[in-house]
Amino acid sequence: MNTQETLESVLRLRIGAHDAHYGGGLVDGARMLQLFGDAATELCILHDGDEGLFRAYDSVEFLAPVYAGDYVEVRAQLVQVGRTSRRMTFTAHKVIRAAYSPTSDSAAEVLAEPILVARASGTCVVPADKQRRGTA
């Protein structure tokens, strides 16, 4: 990977009622990790032509709650490439939040400033014999 280019994945999706794990429609942090994993898979495919394997997270922080009905934007960046390892950083921002009210159970609000709900860094591995592309 050329040091001047940045490979990035962006996913934006609505968190559904089926994602709620706790009372009040609260979504567990594992859902954010699942989304980070999806973004990591996309980066490996873009860079290597293979899904790769997630090896480990170096750090994970959950910073704000996510509820069913919220829209979340996940960003992943490939920050370092080794022979088989791929270091990545991840962020998840709430960009729209459900705004339930007595007059409308389907109200929503576009946030003027996205809310950082989670961030992480980690490493994926793409075995050398699975790499089908040298660079992005």
matplotlib code that plots the C-alpha trace (Angstrom):
import matplotlib.pyplot as plt

x = [0.0, 1.3, 1.8, 0.0, -3.2, -5.7, -8.0, -11.3, -14.6, -17.8, -21.0, -24.2, -27.2, -30.2, -30.1, -33.3, -35.5, -34.0, -30.6, -31.9, -30.6, -31.5, -34.6, -35.5, -34.2, -30.6, -28.2, -25.2, -21.6, -21.1, -23.3, -20.7, -17.9, -19.8, -20.0, -16.3, -15.7, -17.8, -15.8, -12.5, -13.6, -14.3, -10.9, -9.2, -11.2, -10.3, -6.7, -6.0, -9.0, -9.6, -11.8, -8.8, -9.3, -9.7, -6.8, -7.3, -8.5, -5.8, -8.4, -12.1, -14.1, -17.8, -18.5, -22.3, -25.4, -27.0, -30.8, -33.0, -34.0, -30.7, -28.6, -24.9, -22.0, -19.0, -15.7, -12.6, -9.2, -6.3, -3.4, -0.5, 0.3, 2.7, 3.5, 0.3, -1.0, -3.4, -3.7, -7.0, -8.8, -12.6, -15.1, -18.9, -20.9, -24.7, -25.9, -29.6, -31.4, -34.9, -37.0, -40.0, -42.7, -46.3, -47.5, -45.3, -43.6, -41.7, -40.1, -36.4, -33.8, -30.8, -28.0, -26.2, -23.1, -22.6, -22.1, -19.0, -20.4, -17.5, -13.9, -11.4, -8.2, -7.2, -5.3, -6.5, -4.4, -4.5, -2.4, 0.2, -1.2, -4.7, -3.5, -4.6, -3.7, -0.4, -1.8, -5.1]
y = [0.0, 3.4, 5.5, 8.4, 6.4, 5.5, 2.5, 3.1, 1.3, 3.1, 1.3, 3.2, 1.3, 1.5, -0.5, -2.6, -3.8, -7.2, -5.8, -4.6, -6.8, -4.9, -3.0, 0.2, -0.9, -0.7, -2.4, -4.3, -3.5, -6.8, -5.4, -2.6, -5.2, -7.2, -4.1, -3.4, -7.0, -6.4, -3.3, -5.1, -7.9, -5.3, -3.7, -7.1, -7.9, -4.5, -4.8, -8.5, -10.1, -12.3, -11.9, -12.6, -13.5, -11.1, -11.9, -9.5, -6.1, -4.0, -1.7, -1.3, 1.6, 2.0, 5.6, 6.3, 4.1, 2.9, 2.1, 0.4, 2.9, 4.7, 5.0, 4.3, 5.1, 2.8, 3.8, 1.5, 2.5, 0.3, 2.0, -0.5, -3.5, -6.2, -9.4, -11.0, -8.6, -5.7, -3.1, -1.2, 1.5, 1.7, 4.3, 4.2, 7.4, 7.7, 10.0, 9.7, 8.9, 7.6, 10.4, 8.6, 10.9, 10.6, 11.9, 9.8, 6.5, 6.8, 10.2, 10.5, 13.3, 13.9, 14.9, 18.2, 16.6, 12.8, 11.1, 8.9, 5.7, 3.3, 3.1, 0.3, -0.8, -4.3, -6.7, -8.9, -11.6, -12.6, -15.7, -15.1, -18.0, -16.3, -12.8, -12.2, -8.6, -6.9, -3.5, -1.7]
z = [0.0, -1.0, 2.2, 0.5, -0.2, 2.4, 2.0, 3.8, 4.3, 5.1, 6.2, 7.2, 8.4, 10.6, 13.8, 13.9, 16.8, 16.3, 17.4, 20.7, 23.5, 26.7, 28.0, 26.4, 23.0, 24.1, 21.7, 23.1, 22.2, 20.4, 17.5, 17.0, 16.9, 14.4, 12.2, 12.7, 11.5, 8.4, 7.6, 8.2, 5.8, 3.1, 3.6, 3.2, 0.1, -1.4, -0.6, -1.0, -2.8, 0.2, 3.3, 5.7, 9.3, 12.3, 14.7, 17.6, 18.8, 20.4, 22.0, 22.1, 23.6, 23.9, 24.4, 24.0, 23.9, 20.7, 20.5, 18.0, 15.4, 15.4, 12.2, 12.6, 10.3, 10.7, 9.2, 9.0, 7.8, 6.8, 8.6, 8.2, 6.0, 6.8, 4.9, 6.1, 8.8, 8.2, 11.0, 11.0, 13.0, 13.4, 14.5, 14.8, 14.9, 15.5, 12.7, 13.2, 16.4, 17.0, 18.6, 20.0, 21.2, 22.5, 19.1, 16.8, 17.5, 14.2, 14.7, 14.0, 14.3, 12.0, 14.4, 13.7, 15.1, 14.8, 18.2, 18.5, 20.0, 19.7, 18.5, 18.2, 16.5, 15.5, 13.2, 10.5, 8.8, 5.1, 4.6, 1.9, -0.3, -0.2, -1.3, -4.9, -5.1, -4.2, -3.4, -3.6]

ax = plt.figure().add_subplot(projection="3d")
ax.plot(x, y, z, "-o")
ax.set_aspect("equal")
plt.show()
